[in-house]
């Protein structure tokens, strides 16, 4: 298929061709259709401002160890690349170093596989010191197994990790020992990052506020929801991996409980293991969370497959959605559903005991229900207490309103009688007279 970009005003860095290989056995694509996988590969390439001149799915009976494709396909794709004067070929697969090198020689252009492309995106998006360290570590682990070259006709116009080159025909000549030394240094620096995070977590636990982590497939709307809930201004774009560096904000629920909300990097199918390993420091925020909000783009035809991909990545982190981890499934983009689909998801949410919420982070519809569901889930072990507070004890009265959920109130001349739900920790503080 030929791909025509819908945005002709974007600042492209290079012309590219995207190819999604599909085994006829279907073992790689799985339940997700080849067209959906191809469209995702195109969007990944567009995320680093590549001009997609052509995109196609190539059916394969088997994987050729030398060049991935058969001789006829290699020649046909090469002719298309030459005709379009494409500078980069994106292969939506994890290529071996030999396959990548042979395709580059045959096509006379730079070849990026799925892993290299995702690393390029992360390299272009990393902003914090921690993010840069993590991307560098992932890139070096990837580079260690292959020779990465630059091409004279590719100017370095943006960030990245170097797979798409820079000025001059300089080849990366660092040997395994030098790369290994750099990897060791980066791992040491990331261990320092983990220690710093552990200190911060220990400080939060003294408060302690529950941690709510947003997880989900890339571009599911996590950052838009984060902004809606916290009035933050986190970058939110209709773009894959628009968010890379984690962000945390405080949030007060309608129940009165204060929580910390964490926005995290999006997941994706076949997430390179180099990234899972390198981003362990960031993803620790997910493993330490009290509740996970699994944000899904429910209007995407591949939503179920994306859900499975997220669950698989969580499993890689040692989390099971069927285990002790509390998960609320946030079915986002309800404004894009037709009436029949909308009714189905509304009924599903009603039957879920606050574990499924249908909403639109864009319009705000259903966001209040999410906040209520969070309060219900977090407050499942809260205590209901009845207390008389003298009018003269305004301090305790104000404290209860700040920390609890008022169920009933009766005023008399001498005191205020309250029925209130409190977190077990706060109920104990009230019992001991420690309110400040």
HUPEFEN-V778210 format. One record per run of one state. SS is the DSSP state (a for helix, b for strand, c for the rest). FROM is the first residue (numbers start at 1). LEN is the number of residues. Records with the same first field share a line. If there is no record, write none. Layout:
# HUPEFEN-V778210
SS=FROM-LEN / FROM-LEN
This chain:
# HUPEFEN-V778210
c=1-13 / 24-10 / 47-3 / 61-3 / 65-3 / 69-2 / 85-3 / 92-5 / 108-2 / 126-3 / 144-5 / 150-21 / 172-4 / 206-4 / 218-4 / 231-16 / 253-5 / 264-3 / 268-5 / 279-1 / 288-3 / 298-5 / 317-9 / 333-1 / 337-2 / 351-5 / 359-8 / 382-1 / 391-3 / 404-1 / 412-3 / 423-1 / 432-5
b=14-10 / 50-11 / 64-1 / 68-1 / 88-4 / 110-4 / 149-1 / 171-1 / 210-8 / 247-6 / 258-6 / 267-1 / 291-7 / 326-7 / 356-3 / 383-8 / 405-7 / 415-8
a=34-13 / 71-14 / 97-11 / 114-12 / 129-15 / 176-30 / 222-9 / 273-6 / 280-8 / 303-14 / 334-3 / 339-12 / 367-15 / 394-10 / 424-8
